Amino acid sequence: MAAKKLSGTKVARAMRKEMAAEVERLKADHGVVPGLAVVLVGDNPASVSYVSGKRKACEEVAINSLEHKRDADFTEEALLELIAELNADPAVNGILVQLPLPDHIDEHHVLDAIDPSKDVDGFHPINLGRMLVGEECLLPCTPHGVQQLLLRGGVDIEGKHVVMVGRSNIVGKPLANILLQRKEGSNATVTVCHTRTPDMAVHTRQADILIVAAGRPNTITADMVADGAVVVDVGVNRIEDASRERGFRLVGDVDYAGVREKASLITPVPGGVGPMTITMLLHNTIAAAKTAHGVE
Ligand code: L34
């Protein structure tokens, strides 16, 4: 029997409705309008598209979004200066520097320069450290979005065997940590696989919940998935396709057509994790604004 589809678009829509109401309340009761600064260096087409999705999502819930677009030759020094300005600007509650950055800029220098209280990506070592020890913090958006998508999709994570494929700083490592927290909505047994894992299928077949963030199409095929598994596809890959208006189509890291015949529940691409990532960014921006203004 084919899997049910777990739609991130639907869950994101419901969450954004709640958030719009909360932003309205913040404004009415406290005169606070959350502000998000989005910094984009260069013109990577995928980044341009994601940033535009973030702007539209902000509009949807009435968060003030301020875009700072710079040419690809923008220096690291100038970028650090811009971040210092945004750190000091009280109208800015969240700062997001879209990744990847051009090669001449050291990503760590940049992420470390963001005020942790405005780090709505949750990429600052302070927030990642707090996450690791289970303290309150701004959580990275894609991992938090995956957890929310599972929970709101009715998937019980407690005690389940989660197999994470991928160990990036923005998905695999933080998501593995979130799901193994001693907290409600987590408490999973977590295995992490990566490019140096011999015979990955041995592990992926053991998964109750298989989460894939490998950055490569068809990383997971039907033979690598247990009957009835829940499969979350975090990948977003552009495949050239002349029959499409944009000249490409999006596929995940999972062979969707094959795997949906084995899984019980599966997230699509597009319309799966992507919309959740953006929704958790809104969540973090609202949370940062509340903290900055001492609200609740
Ligand atoms: N700083 N850099 C920073 N923060 C992030 O959280 C990200 N990420 C990743 C890349 N770089 C980043 C994103 O925003 C990936 N990512 C992201 C965000 C949104 C979507 C995909 C990736 C998304 O909305 N995907 C849609 C399709 C969009 C399209 O048509 O291009 C989907 O339905 O999957």
Residues whose N, C-alpha, C, O or C-beta is under 5 A from the ligand:
A	BS01	L34	S49 Y50 G53 V97 Q98 L99 P100 D121 C141 V236 P270 G271 G272 G274 P275 T277
